[in-house]
Amino acid sequence: MIEEIRIFGVYMPAGLLWAALAMILTFFARDWVHRLPLHWLIWQPALIELAIFVLLWWGIASLADAYLRPGVIS
């Protein structure tokens, strides 16, 4: 079943909210990754950023499934 979250009376897919949160965290993590000395050895920095986004999205969704009950967020 697709989970939905009600925000101000508008139902949205939960994955959209988790993706937005992962994108914000990726934005802040990007600066941290660029400061690492290993950043200069990476062939495609955009692939690393994509991997960070996917891992954060997966982690947030897993935590939400484990700790949030359906209908808690409204």
CHARMM internal coordinates of N, CA and C (Angstrom, degrees):
IC EDIT
DIST 1 N 1 CA 1.4405
DIST 1 CA 1 C 1.5299
ANGL 1 N 1 CA 1 C 109.00
DIST 1 C 2 N 1.3053
ANGL 1 CA 1 C 2 N 116.19
DIHE 1 N 1 CA 1 C 2 N 137.43
DIST 2 N 2 CA 1.4566
ANGL 1 C 2 N 2 CA 121.32
DIHE 1 CA 1 C 2 N 2 CA 179.09
DIST 2 CA 2 C 1.5209
ANGL 2 N 2 CA 2 C 108.46
DIHE 1 C 2 N 2 CA 2 C -79.84
DIST 2 C 3 N 1.3132
ANGL 2 CA 2 C 3 N 115.57
DIHE 2 N 2 CA 2 C 3 N 125.90
DIST 3 N 3 CA 1.4564
ANGL 2 C 3 N 3 CA 120.06
DIHE 2 CA 2 C 3 N 3 CA 179.68
DIST 3 CA 3 C 1.5143
ANGL 3 N 3 CA 3 C 109.50
DIHE 2 C 3 N 3 CA 3 C -82.24
DIST 3 C 4 N 1.3211
ANGL 3 CA 3 C 4 N 114.15
DIHE 3 N 3 CA 3 C 4 N 143.20
DIST 4 N 4 CA 1.4566
ANGL 3 C 4 N 4 CA 120.47
DIHE 3 CA 3 C 4 N 4 CA 177.35
DIST 4 CA 4 C 1.5206
ANGL 4 N 4 CA 4 C 109.13
DIHE 3 C 4 N 4 CA 4 C -126.65
DIST 4 C 5 N 1.3135
ANGL 4 CA 4 C 5 N 115.11
DIHE 4 N 4 CA 4 C 5 N 150.09
DIST 5 N 5 CA 1.4522
ANGL 4 C 5 N 5 CA 121.94
DIHE 4 CA 4 C 5 N 5 CA 178.46
DIST 5 CA 5 C 1.5190
ANGL 5 N 5 CA 5 C 107.59
DIHE 4 C 5 N 5 CA 5 C -121.33
DIST 5 C 6 N 1.3199
ANGL 5 CA 5 C 6 N 115.52
DIHE 5 N 5 CA 5 C 6 N 132.76
DIST 6 N 6 CA 1.4592
ANGL 5 C 6 N 6 CA 119.45
DIHE 5 CA 5 C 6 N 6 CA 179.04
DIST 6 CA 6 C 1.5179
ANGL 6 N 6 CA 6 C 109.07
DIHE 5 C 6 N 6 CA 6 C -95.56
DIST 6 C 7 N 1.3192
ANGL 6 CA 6 C 7 N 116.61
DIHE 6 N 6 CA 6 C 7 N 119.92
DIST 7 N 7 CA 1.4600
ANGL 6 C 7 N 7 CA 123.11
DIHE 6 CA 6 C 7 N 7 CA 177.22
DIST 7 CA 7 C 1.5172
ANGL 7 N 7 CA 7 C 107.56
DIHE 6 C 7 N 7 CA 7 C -122.30
DIST 7 C 8 N 1.3119
ANGL 7 CA 7 C 8 N 116.13
DIHE 7 N 7 CA 7 C 8 N 112.56
DIST 8 N 8 CA 1.4730
ANGL 7 C 8 N 8 CA 123.24
DIHE 7 CA 7 C 8 N 8 CA -178.34
DIST 8 CA 8 C 1.5264
ANGL 8 N 8 CA 8 C 111.67
DIHE 7 C 8 N 8 CA 8 C 53.01
DIST 8 C 9 N 1.3134
ANGL 8 CA 8 C 9 N 116.48
DIHE 8 N 8 CA 8 C 9 N 40.69
DIST 9 N 9 CA 1.4564
ANGL 8 C 9 N 9 CA 121.15
DIHE 8 CA 8 C 9 N 9 CA 176.92
DIST 9 CA 9 C 1.5145
ANGL 9 N 9 CA 9 C 115.18
DIHE 8 C 9 N 9 CA 9 C 83.16
DIST 9 C 10 N 1.3209
ANGL 9 CA 9 C 10 N 118.00
DIHE 9 N 9 CA 9 C 10 N 1.46
DIST 10 N 10 CA 1.4609
ANGL 9 C 10 N 10 CA 122.16
DIHE 9 CA 9 C 10 N 10 CA 179.65
DIST 10 CA 10 C 1.5248
ANGL 10 N 10 CA 10 C 107.83
DIHE 9 C 10 N 10 CA 10 C -108.71
DIST 10 C 11 N 1.3186
ANGL 10 CA 10 C 11 N 116.32
DIHE 10 N 10 CA 10 C 11 N 124.46
DIST 11 N 11 CA 1.4592
ANGL 10 C 11 N 11 CA 120.82
DIHE 10 CA 10 C 11 N 11 CA 178.95
DIST 11 CA 11 C 1.5280
ANGL 11 N 11 CA 11 C 109.64
DIHE 10 C 11 N 11 CA 11 C -85.49
DIST 11 C 12 N 1.3332
ANGL 11 CA 11 C 12 N 114.36
DIHE 11 N 11 CA 11 C 12 N 128.57
DIST 12 N 12 CA 1.4621
ANGL 11 C 12 N 12 CA 120.89
DIHE 11 CA 11 C 12 N 12 CA -179.60
DIST 12 CA 12 C 1.5240
ANGL 12 N 12 CA 12 C 108.52
DIHE 11 C 12 N 12 CA 12 C -128.33
DIST 12 C 13 N 1.3293
ANGL 12 CA 12 C 13 N 117.66
DIHE 12 N 12 CA 12 C 13 N 149.69
DIST 13 N 13 CA 1.4704
ANGL 12 C 13 N 13 CA 118.85
DIHE 12 CA 12 C 13 N 13 CA 174.73
DIST 13 CA 13 C 1.5269
ANGL 13 N 13 CA 13 C 110.03
DIHE 12 C 13 N 13 CA 13 C -64.50
DIST 13 C 14 N 1.3185
ANGL 13 CA 13 C 14 N 116.31
DIHE 13 N 13 CA 13 C 14 N 139.15
DIST 14 N 14 CA 1.4612
ANGL 13 C 14 N 14 CA 120.56
DIHE 13 CA 13 C 14 N 14 CA -178.56
DIST 14 CA 14 C 1.5287
ANGL 14 N 14 CA 14 C 110.98
DIHE 13 C 14 N 14 CA 14 C -62.55
DIST 14 C 15 N 1.3226
ANGL 14 CA 14 C 15 N 117.08
DIHE 14 N 14 CA 14 C 15 N -35.07
DIST 15 N 15 CA 1.4618
ANGL 14 C 15 N 15 CA 120.35
DIHE 14 CA 14 C 15 N 15 CA 179.95
DIST 15 CA 15 C 1.5175
ANGL 15 N 15 CA 15 C 113.19
DIHE 14 C 15 N 15 CA 15 C -60.75
DIST 15 C 16 N 1.3294
ANGL 15 CA 15 C 16 N 116.29
DIHE 15 N 15 CA 15 C 16 N -31.03
DIST 16 N 16 CA 1.4629
ANGL 15 C 16 N 16 CA 119.87
DIHE 15 CA 15 C 16 N 16 CA 177.94
DIST 16 CA 16 C 1.5232
ANGL 16 N 16 CA 16 C 111.02
DIHE 15 C 16 N 16 CA 16 C -66.92
DIST 16 C 17 N 1.3124
ANGL 16 CA 16 C 17 N 116.85
DIHE 16 N 16 CA 16 C 17 N -42.00
DIST 17 N 17 CA 1.4597
ANGL 16 C 17 N 17 CA 120.64
DIHE 16 CA 16 C 17 N 17 CA 177.70
DIST 17 CA 17 C 1.5216
ANGL 17 N 17 CA 17 C 111.07
DIHE 16 C 17 N 17 CA 17 C -65.89
DIST 17 C 18 N 1.3362
ANGL 17 CA 17 C 18 N 116.53
DIHE 17 N 17 CA 17 C 18 N -42.61
DIST 18 N 18 CA 1.4697
ANGL 17 C 18 N 18 CA 119.25
DIHE 17 CA 17 C 18 N 18 CA 179.39
DIST 18 CA 18 C 1.5258
ANGL 18 N 18 CA 18 C 110.97
DIHE 17 C 18 N 18 CA 18 C -66.06
DIST 18 C 19 N 1.3372
ANGL 18 CA 18 C 19 N 117.44
DIHE 18 N 18 CA 18 C 19 N -36.48
DIST 19 N 19 CA 1.4701
ANGL 18 C 19 N 19 CA 120.72
DIHE 18 CA 18 C 19 N 19 CA 178.34
DIST 19 CA 19 C 1.5262
ANGL 19 N 19 CA 19 C 110.71
DIHE 18 C 19 N 19 CA 19 C -66.76
DIST 19 C 20 N 1.3305
ANGL 19 CA 19 C 20 N 117.24
DIHE 19 N 19 CA 19 C 20 N -39.74
DIST 20 N 20 CA 1.4678
ANGL 19 C 20 N 20 CA 120.26
DIHE 19 CA 19 C 20 N 20 CA 178.69
DIST 20 CA 20 C 1.5270
ANGL 20 N 20 CA 20 C 110.30
DIHE 19 C 20 N 20 CA 20 C -64.47
DIST 20 C 21 N 1.3255
ANGL 20 CA 20 C 21 N 116.73
DIHE 20 N 20 CA 20 C 21 N -41.58
DIST 21 N 21 CA 1.4621
ANGL 20 C 21 N 21 CA 120.01
DIHE 20 CA 20 C 21 N 21 CA 177.69
DIST 21 CA 21 C 1.5302
ANGL 21 N 21 CA 21 C 110.81
DIHE 20 C 21 N 21 CA 21 C -65.18
DIST 21 C 22 N 1.3299
ANGL 21 CA 21 C 22 N 117.11
DIHE 21 N 21 CA 21 C 22 N -40.78
DIST 22 N 22 CA 1.4695
ANGL 21 C 22 N 22 CA 120.50
DIHE 21 CA 21 C 22 N 22 CA 178.16
DIST 22 CA 22 C 1.5264
ANGL 22 N 22 CA 22 C 110.87
DIHE 21 C 22 N 22 CA 22 C -64.91
DIST 22 C 23 N 1.3351
ANGL 22 CA 22 C 23 N 117.52
DIHE 22 N 22 CA 22 C 23 N -36.47
DIST 23 N 23 CA 1.4632
ANGL 22 C 23 N 23 CA 120.52
DIHE 22 CA 22 C 23 N 23 CA 179.00
DIST 23 CA 23 C 1.5299
ANGL 23 N 23 CA 23 C 111.18
DIHE 22 C 23 N 23 CA 23 C -66.01
DIST 23 C 24 N 1.3210
ANGL 23 CA 23 C 24 N 116.90
DIHE 23 N 23 CA 23 C 24 N -40.46
DIST 24 N 24 CA 1.4699
ANGL 23 C 24 N 24 CA 120.43
DIHE 23 CA 23 C 24 N 24 CA 177.66
DIST 24 CA 24 C 1.5259
ANGL 24 N 24 CA 24 C 110.12
DIHE 23 C 24 N 24 CA 24 C -63.61
DIST 24 C 25 N 1.3290
ANGL 24 CA 24 C 25 N 116.86
DIHE 24 N 24 CA 24 C 25 N -45.25
DIST 25 N 25 CA 1.4658
ANGL 24 C 25 N 25 CA 120.08
DIHE 24 CA 24 C 25 N 25 CA 178.84
DIST 25 CA 25 C 1.5250
ANGL 25 N 25 CA 25 C 111.71
DIHE 24 C 25 N 25 CA 25 C -65.59
DIST 25 C 26 N 1.3241
ANGL 25 CA 25 C 26 N 117.21
DIHE 25 N 25 CA 25 C 26 N -35.35
DIST 26 N 26 CA 1.4658
ANGL 25 C 26 N 26 CA 120.91
DIHE 25 CA 25 C 26 N 26 CA 176.91
DIST 26 CA 26 C 1.5221
ANGL 26 N 26 CA 26 C 110.71
DIHE 25 C 26 N 26 CA 26 C -65.58
DIST 26 C 27 N 1.3219
ANGL 26 CA 26 C 27 N 116.41
DIHE 26 N 26 CA 26 C 27 N -37.57
DIST 27 N 27 CA 1.4571
ANGL 26 C 27 N 27 CA 120.25
DIHE 26 CA 26 C 27 N 27 CA 178.86
DIST 27 CA 27 C 1.5331
ANGL 27 N 27 CA 27 C 110.83
DIHE 26 C 27 N 27 CA 27 C -60.36
DIST 27 C 28 N 1.3411
ANGL 27 CA 27 C 28 N 115.88
DIHE 27 N 27 CA 27 C 28 N -42.12
DIST 28 N 28 CA 1.4647
ANGL 27 C 28 N 28 CA 119.09
DIHE 27 CA 27 C 28 N 28 CA 179.21
DIST 28 CA 28 C 1.5295
ANGL 28 N 28 CA 28 C 111.28
DIHE 27 C 28 N 28 CA 28 C -75.11
DIST 28 C 29 N 1.3126
ANGL 28 CA 28 C 29 N 118.01
DIHE 28 N 28 CA 28 C 29 N -33.89
DIST 29 N 29 CA 1.4645
ANGL 28 C 29 N 29 CA 121.17
DIHE 28 CA 28 C 29 N 29 CA 179.40
DIST 29 CA 29 C 1.5231
ANGL 29 N 29 CA 29 C 111.64
DIHE 28 C 29 N 29 CA 29 C -70.99
DIST 29 C 30 N 1.3306
ANGL 29 CA 29 C 30 N 116.31
DIHE 29 N 29 CA 29 C 30 N -26.33
DIST 30 N 30 CA 1.4612
ANGL 29 C 30 N 30 CA 120.04
DIHE 29 CA 29 C 30 N 30 CA -179.00
DIST 30 CA 30 C 1.5228
ANGL 30 N 30 CA 30 C 111.52
DIHE 29 C 30 N 30 CA 30 C -61.15
DIST 30 C 31 N 1.3281
ANGL 30 CA 30 C 31 N 117.19
DIHE 30 N 30 CA 30 C 31 N -42.28
DIST 31 N 31 CA 1.4613
ANGL 30 C 31 N 31 CA 120.11
DIHE 30 CA 30 C 31 N 31 CA 178.51
DIST 31 CA 31 C 1.5267
ANGL 31 N 31 CA 31 C 110.91
DIHE 30 C 31 N 31 CA 31 C -64.21
DIST 31 C 32 N 1.3250
ANGL 31 CA 31 C 32 N 116.26
DIHE 31 N 31 CA 31 C 32 N -38.24
DIST 32 N 32 CA 1.4505
ANGL 31 C 32 N 32 CA 120.20
DIHE 31 CA 31 C 32 N 32 CA 179.21
DIST 32 CA 32 C 1.5240
ANGL 32 N 32 CA 32 C 111.16
DIHE 31 C 32 N 32 CA 32 C -66.40
DIST 32 C 33 N 1.3186
ANGL 32 CA 32 C 33 N 116.89
DIHE 32 N 32 CA 32 C 33 N -39.94
DIST 33 N 33 CA 1.4694
ANGL 32 C 33 N 33 CA 121.09
DIHE 32 CA 32 C 33 N 33 CA 179.84
DIST 33 CA 33 C 1.5258
ANGL 33 N 33 CA 33 C 110.36
DIHE 32 C 33 N 33 CA 33 C -68.25
DIST 33 C 34 N 1.3297
ANGL 33 CA 33 C 34 N 117.63
DIHE 33 N 33 CA 33 C 34 N -36.81
DIST 34 N 34 CA 1.4674
ANGL 33 C 34 N 34 CA 120.41
DIHE 33 CA 33 C 34 N 34 CA -179.98
DIST 34 CA 34 C 1.5233
ANGL 34 N 34 CA 34 C 111.96
DIHE 33 C 34 N 34 CA 34 C -68.01
DIST 34 C 35 N 1.3111
ANGL 34 CA 34 C 35 N 117.47
DIHE 34 N 34 CA 34 C 35 N -22.88
DIST 35 N 35 CA 1.4663
ANGL 34 C 35 N 35 CA 120.52
DIHE 34 CA 34 C 35 N 35 CA 179.18
DIST 35 CA 35 C 1.5265
ANGL 35 N 35 CA 35 C 112.73
DIHE 34 C 35 N 35 CA 35 C -82.02
DIST 35 C 36 N 1.3245
ANGL 35 CA 35 C 36 N 117.08
DIHE 35 N 35 CA 35 C 36 N -14.85
DIST 36 N 36 CA 1.4600
ANGL 35 C 36 N 36 CA 119.93
DIHE 35 CA 35 C 36 N 36 CA 178.86
DIST 36 CA 36 C 1.5258
ANGL 36 N 36 CA 36 C 110.38
DIHE 35 C 36 N 36 CA 36 C -70.96
DIST 36 C 37 N 1.3225
ANGL 36 CA 36 C 37 N 117.47
DIHE 36 N 36 CA 36 C 37 N 143.34
DIST 37 N 37 CA 1.4649
ANGL 36 C 37 N 37 CA 119.13
DIHE 36 CA 36 C 37 N 37 CA 178.14
DIST 37 CA 37 C 1.5300
ANGL 37 N 37 CA 37 C 112.51
DIHE 36 C 37 N 37 CA 37 C -66.36
DIST 37 C 38 N 1.3133
ANGL 37 CA 37 C 38 N 117.67
DIHE 37 N 37 CA 37 C 38 N -22.19
DIST 38 N 38 CA 1.4633
ANGL 37 C 38 N 38 CA 120.34
DIHE 37 CA 37 C 38 N 38 CA 178.96
DIST 38 CA 38 C 1.5236
ANGL 38 N 38 CA 38 C 112.44
DIHE 37 C 38 N 38 CA 38 C -71.63
DIST 38 C 39 N 1.3165
ANGL 38 CA 38 C 39 N 117.02
DIHE 38 N 38 CA 38 C 39 N -13.83
DIST 39 N 39 CA 1.4626
ANGL 38 C 39 N 39 CA 120.49
DIHE 38 CA 38 C 39 N 39 CA -178.87
DIST 39 CA 39 C 1.5387
ANGL 39 N 39 CA 39 C 110.97
DIHE 38 C 39 N 39 CA 39 C -58.87
DIST 39 C 40 N 1.3054
ANGL 39 CA 39 C 40 N 117.56
DIHE 39 N 39 CA 39 C 40 N -32.82
DIST 40 N 40 CA 1.4702
ANGL 39 C 40 N 40 CA 120.63
DIHE 39 CA 39 C 40 N 40 CA -177.82
DIST 40 CA 40 C 1.5253
ANGL 40 N 40 CA 40 C 111.90
DIHE 39 C 40 N 40 CA 40 C -74.44
DIST 40 C 41 N 1.3238
ANGL 40 CA 40 C 41 N 117.48
DIHE 40 N 40 CA 40 C 41 N -17.83
DIST 41 N 41 CA 1.4671
ANGL 40 C 41 N 41 CA 121.17
DIHE 40 CA 40 C 41 N 41 CA 180.00
DIST 41 CA 41 C 1.5285
ANGL 41 N 41 CA 41 C 112.66
DIHE 40 C 41 N 41 CA 41 C -91.53
DIST 41 C 42 N 1.3077
ANGL 41 CA 41 C 42 N 116.93
DIHE 41 N 41 CA 41 C 42 N -8.82
DIST 42 N 42 CA 1.4602
ANGL 41 C 42 N 42 CA 120.77
DIHE 41 CA 41 C 42 N 42 CA -176.48
DIST 42 CA 42 C 1.5260
ANGL 42 N 42 CA 42 C 109.14
DIHE 41 C 42 N 42 CA 42 C -79.06
DIST 42 C 43 N 1.3192
ANGL 42 CA 42 C 43 N 115.70
DIHE 42 N 42 CA 42 C 43 N 131.94
DIST 43 N 43 CA 1.4621
ANGL 42 C 43 N 43 CA 120.63
DIHE 42 CA 42 C 43 N 43 CA -177.54
DIST 43 CA 43 C 1.5287
ANGL 43 N 43 CA 43 C 110.96
DIHE 42 C 43 N 43 CA 43 C -69.55
DIST 43 C 44 N 1.3197
ANGL 43 CA 43 C 44 N 117.45
DIHE 43 N 43 CA 43 C 44 N -48.67
DIST 44 N 44 CA 1.4636
ANGL 43 C 44 N 44 CA 121.91
DIHE 43 CA 43 C 44 N 44 CA -179.21
DIST 44 CA 44 C 1.5287
ANGL 44 N 44 CA 44 C 109.16
DIHE 43 C 44 N 44 CA 44 C -128.29
DIST 44 C 45 N 1.3260
ANGL 44 CA 44 C 45 N 118.12
DIHE 44 N 44 CA 44 C 45 N 98.02
DIST 45 N 45 CA 1.4684
ANGL 44 C 45 N 45 CA 120.34
DIHE 44 CA 44 C 45 N 45 CA -179.89
DIST 45 CA 45 C 1.5309
ANGL 45 N 45 CA 45 C 112.60
DIHE 44 C 45 N 45 CA 45 C -61.22
DIST 45 C 46 N 1.3190
ANGL 45 CA 45 C 46 N 117.98
DIHE 45 N 45 CA 45 C 46 N -28.71
DIST 46 N 46 CA 1.4577
ANGL 45 C 46 N 46 CA 120.16
DIHE 45 CA 45 C 46 N 46 CA -179.76
DIST 46 CA 46 C 1.5286
ANGL 46 N 46 CA 46 C 111.20
DIHE 45 C 46 N 46 CA 46 C -65.91
DIST 46 C 47 N 1.3271
ANGL 46 CA 46 C 47 N 117.92
DIHE 46 N 46 CA 46 C 47 N -32.95
DIST 47 N 47 CA 1.4589
ANGL 46 C 47 N 47 CA 120.46
DIHE 46 CA 46 C 47 N 47 CA 177.18
DIST 47 CA 47 C 1.5200
ANGL 47 N 47 CA 47 C 111.57
DIHE 46 C 47 N 47 CA 47 C -67.86
DIST 47 C 48 N 1.3188
ANGL 47 CA 47 C 48 N 116.79
DIHE 47 N 47 CA 47 C 48 N -35.90
DIST 48 N 48 CA 1.4649
ANGL 47 C 48 N 48 CA 120.75
DIHE 47 CA 47 C 48 N 48 CA 176.55
DIST 48 CA 48 C 1.5229
ANGL 48 N 48 CA 48 C 109.61
DIHE 47 C 48 N 48 CA 48 C -66.04
DIST 48 C 49 N 1.3289
ANGL 48 CA 48 C 49 N 117.32
DIHE 48 N 48 CA 48 C 49 N -41.73
DIST 49 N 49 CA 1.4576
ANGL 48 C 49 N 49 CA 120.46
DIHE 48 CA 48 C 49 N 49 CA 178.30
DIST 49 CA 49 C 1.5301
ANGL 49 N 49 CA 49 C 111.05
DIHE 48 C 49 N 49 CA 49 C -64.76
DIST 49 C 50 N 1.3233
ANGL 49 CA 49 C 50 N 117.06
DIHE 49 N 49 CA 49 C 50 N -39.51
DIST 50 N 50 CA 1.4582
ANGL 49 C 50 N 50 CA 120.65
DIHE 49 CA 49 C 50 N 50 CA 176.81
DIST 50 CA 50 C 1.5255
ANGL 50 N 50 CA 50 C 110.80
DIHE 49 C 50 N 50 CA 50 C -64.09
DIST 50 C 51 N 1.3207
ANGL 50 CA 50 C 51 N 116.80
DIHE 50 N 50 CA 50 C 51 N -41.32
DIST 51 N 51 CA 1.4626
ANGL 50 C 51 N 51 CA 120.78
DIHE 50 CA 50 C 51 N 51 CA 178.55
DIST 51 CA 51 C 1.5245
ANGL 51 N 51 CA 51 C 110.78
DIHE 50 C 51 N 51 CA 51 C -64.33
DIST 51 C 52 N 1.3251
ANGL 51 CA 51 C 52 N 117.67
DIHE 51 N 51 CA 51 C 52 N -40.01
DIST 52 N 52 CA 1.4627
ANGL 51 C 52 N 52 CA 121.06
DIHE 51 CA 51 C 52 N 52 CA 177.52
DIST 52 CA 52 C 1.5253
ANGL 52 N 52 CA 52 C 110.10
DIHE 51 C 52 N 52 CA 52 C -63.20
DIST 52 C 53 N 1.3345
ANGL 52 CA 52 C 53 N 116.88
DIHE 52 N 52 CA 52 C 53 N -43.16
DIST 53 N 53 CA 1.4622
ANGL 52 C 53 N 53 CA 120.74
DIHE 52 CA 52 C 53 N 53 CA 178.61
DIST 53 CA 53 C 1.5217
ANGL 53 N 53 CA 53 C 111.77
DIHE 52 C 53 N 53 CA 53 C -60.88
DIST 53 C 54 N 1.3330
ANGL 53 CA 53 C 54 N 116.74
DIHE 53 N 53 CA 53 C 54 N -47.02
DIST 54 N 54 CA 1.4636
ANGL 53 C 54 N 54 CA 120.75
DIHE 53 CA 53 C 54 N 54 CA -178.23
DIST 54 CA 54 C 1.5314
ANGL 54 N 54 CA 54 C 110.51
DIHE 53 C 54 N 54 CA 54 C -64.36
DIST 54 C 55 N 1.3249
ANGL 54 CA 54 C 55 N 117.25
DIHE 54 N 54 CA 54 C 55 N -41.78
DIST 55 N 55 CA 1.4594
ANGL 54 C 55 N 55 CA 119.98
DIHE 54 CA 54 C 55 N 55 CA 179.41
DIST 55 CA 55 C 1.5208
ANGL 55 N 55 CA 55 C 111.72
DIHE 54 C 55 N 55 CA 55 C -66.34
DIST 55 C 56 N 1.3292
ANGL 55 CA 55 C 56 N 117.32
DIHE 55 N 55 CA 55 C 56 N -40.17
DIST 56 N 56 CA 1.4638
ANGL 55 C 56 N 56 CA 120.04
DIHE 55 CA 55 C 56 N 56 CA 177.32
DIST 56 CA 56 C 1.5222
ANGL 56 N 56 CA 56 C 110.97
DIHE 55 C 56 N 56 CA 56 C -65.91
DIST 56 C 57 N 1.3308
ANGL 56 CA 56 C 57 N 117.31
DIHE 56 N 56 CA 56 C 57 N -42.05
DIST 57 N 57 CA 1.4660
ANGL 56 C 57 N 57 CA 121.27
DIHE 56 CA 56 C 57 N 57 CA 179.76
DIST 57 CA 57 C 1.5279
ANGL 57 N 57 CA 57 C 109.85
DIHE 56 C 57 N 57 CA 57 C -62.08
DIST 57 C 58 N 1.3286
ANGL 57 CA 57 C 58 N 116.56
DIHE 57 N 57 CA 57 C 58 N -45.31
DIST 58 N 58 CA 1.4538
ANGL 57 C 58 N 58 CA 120.90
DIHE 57 CA 57 C 58 N 58 CA 178.82
DIST 58 CA 58 C 1.5294
ANGL 58 N 58 CA 58 C 110.81
DIHE 57 C 58 N 58 CA 58 C -62.68
DIST 58 C 59 N 1.3280
ANGL 58 CA 58 C 59 N 116.92
DIHE 58 N 58 CA 58 C 59 N -42.96
DIST 59 N 59 CA 1.4592
ANGL 58 C 59 N 59 CA 120.80
DIHE 58 CA 58 C 59 N 59 CA -179.52
DIST 59 CA 59 C 1.5187
ANGL 59 N 59 CA 59 C 112.79
DIHE 58 C 59 N 59 CA 59 C -65.30
DIST 59 C 60 N 1.3154
ANGL 59 CA 59 C 60 N 116.73
DIHE 59 N 59 CA 59 C 60 N -43.13
DIST 60 N 60 CA 1.4630
ANGL 59 C 60 N 60 CA 120.93
DIHE 59 CA 59 C 60 N 60 CA 179.34
DIST 60 CA 60 C 1.5253
ANGL 60 N 60 CA 60 C 110.28
DIHE 59 C 60 N 60 CA 60 C -65.26
DIST 60 C 61 N 1.3131
ANGL 60 CA 60 C 61 N 116.95
DIHE 60 N 60 CA 60 C 61 N -43.23
DIST 61 N 61 CA 1.4687
ANGL 60 C 61 N 61 CA 120.30
DIHE 60 CA 60 C 61 N 61 CA 179.25
DIST 61 CA 61 C 1.5222
ANGL 61 N 61 CA 61 C 111.04
DIHE 60 C 61 N 61 CA 61 C -65.11
DIST 61 C 62 N 1.3130
ANGL 61 CA 61 C 62 N 117.77
DIHE 61 N 61 CA 61 C 62 N -38.65
DIST 62 N 62 CA 1.4625
ANGL 61 C 62 N 62 CA 120.91
DIHE 61 CA 61 C 62 N 62 CA 178.65
DIST 62 CA 62 C 1.5204
ANGL 62 N 62 CA 62 C 111.39
DIHE 61 C 62 N 62 CA 62 C -66.26
DIST 62 C 63 N 1.3259
ANGL 62 CA 62 C 63 N 116.35
DIHE 62 N 62 CA 62 C 63 N -42.68
DIST 63 N 63 CA 1.4590
ANGL 62 C 63 N 63 CA 119.91
DIHE 62 CA 62 C 63 N 63 CA 177.51
DIST 63 CA 63 C 1.5209
ANGL 63 N 63 CA 63 C 111.33
DIHE 62 C 63 N 63 CA 63 C -65.04
DIST 63 C 64 N 1.3164
ANGL 63 CA 63 C 64 N 116.85
DIHE 63 N 63 CA 63 C 64 N -39.89
DIST 64 N 64 CA 1.4590
ANGL 63 C 64 N 64 CA 120.16
DIHE 63 CA 63 C 64 N 64 CA 179.06
DIST 64 CA 64 C 1.5263
ANGL 64 N 64 CA 64 C 110.78
DIHE 63 C 64 N 64 CA 64 C -64.93
DIST 64 C 65 N 1.3201
ANGL 64 CA 64 C 65 N 117.51
DIHE 64 N 64 CA 64 C 65 N -40.90
DIST 65 N 65 CA 1.4666
ANGL 64 C 65 N 65 CA 120.43
DIHE 64 CA 64 C 65 N 65 CA 178.12
DIST 65 CA 65 C 1.5231
ANGL 65 N 65 CA 65 C 111.36
DIHE 64 C 65 N 65 CA 65 C -65.31
DIST 65 C 66 N 1.3272
ANGL 65 CA 65 C 66 N 116.35
DIHE 65 N 65 CA 65 C 66 N -34.87
DIST 66 N 66 CA 1.4556
ANGL 65 C 66 N 66 CA 119.77
DIHE 65 CA 65 C 66 N 66 CA -176.57
DIST 66 CA 66 C 1.5285
ANGL 66 N 66 CA 66 C 112.57
DIHE 65 C 66 N 66 CA 66 C -79.05
DIST 66 C 67 N 1.3315
ANGL 66 CA 66 C 67 N 117.38
DIHE 66 N 66 CA 66 C 67 N -34.68
DIST 67 N 67 CA 1.4577
ANGL 66 C 67 N 67 CA 119.45
DIHE 66 CA 66 C 67 N 67 CA -170.41
DIST 67 CA 67 C 1.5196
ANGL 67 N 67 CA 67 C 116.39
DIHE 66 C 67 N 67 CA 67 C -114.09
DIST 67 C 68 N 1.3089
ANGL 67 CA 67 C 68 N 118.11
DIHE 67 N 67 CA 67 C 68 N -16.55
DIST 68 N 68 CA 1.4579
ANGL 67 C 68 N 68 CA 119.90
DIHE 67 CA 67 C 68 N 68 CA 179.58
DIST 68 CA 68 C 1.5286
ANGL 68 N 68 CA 68 C 110.14
DIHE 67 C 68 N 68 CA 68 C -101.63
DIST 68 C 69 N 1.3012
ANGL 68 CA 68 C 69 N 115.89
DIHE 68 N 68 CA 68 C 69 N 131.85
DIST 69 N 69 CA 1.4502
ANGL 68 C 69 N 69 CA 120.61
DIHE 68 CA 68 C 69 N 69 CA 175.64
DIST 69 CA 69 C 1.5132
ANGL 69 N 69 CA 69 C 108.72
DIHE 68 C 69 N 69 CA 69 C -84.77
DIST 69 C 70 N 1.3171
ANGL 69 CA 69 C 70 N 118.21
DIHE 69 N 69 CA 69 C 70 N 151.72
DIST 70 N 70 CA 1.4736
ANGL 69 C 70 N 70 CA 120.35
DIHE 69 CA 69 C 70 N 70 CA 176.85
DIST 70 CA 70 C 1.5240
ANGL 70 N 70 CA 70 C 110.44
DIHE 69 C 70 N 70 CA 70 C -60.55
DIST 70 C 71 N 1.3149
ANGL 70 CA 70 C 71 N 115.34
DIHE 70 N 70 CA 70 C 71 N 134.87
DIST 71 N 71 CA 1.4490
ANGL 70 C 71 N 71 CA 121.12
DIHE 70 CA 70 C 71 N 71 CA 177.37
DIST 71 CA 71 C 1.5228
ANGL 71 N 71 CA 71 C 114.46
DIHE 70 C 71 N 71 CA 71 C 85.23
DIST 71 C 72 N 1.3371
ANGL 71 CA 71 C 72 N 118.05
DIHE 71 N 71 CA 71 C 72 N 6.84
DIST 72 N 72 CA 1.4612
ANGL 71 C 72 N 72 CA 119.53
DIHE 71 CA 71 C 72 N 72 CA -179.22
DIST 72 CA 72 C 1.5134
ANGL 72 N 72 CA 72 C 110.98
DIHE 71 C 72 N 72 CA 72 C -75.14
DIST 72 C 73 N 1.3176
ANGL 72 CA 72 C 73 N 116.83
DIHE 72 N 72 CA 72 C 73 N -41.70
DIST 73 N 73 CA 1.4603
ANGL 72 C 73 N 73 CA 121.00
DIHE 72 CA 72 C 73 N 73 CA -178.57
DIST 73 CA 73 C 1.5109
ANGL 73 N 73 CA 73 C 108.67
DIHE 72 C 73 N 73 CA 73 C -87.61
DIST 73 C 74 N 1.3110
ANGL 73 CA 73 C 74 N 117.21
DIHE 73 N 73 CA 73 C 74 N 120.62
DIST 74 N 74 CA 1.4720
ANGL 73 C 74 N 74 CA 119.79
DIHE 73 CA 73 C 74 N 74 CA 176.45
DIST 74 CA 74 C 1.5071
ANGL 74 N 74 CA 74 C 110.02
DIHE 73 C 74 N 74 CA 74 C -155.71
END
COOR INIT
IC SEED 1 N 1 CA 1 C
IC BUILD
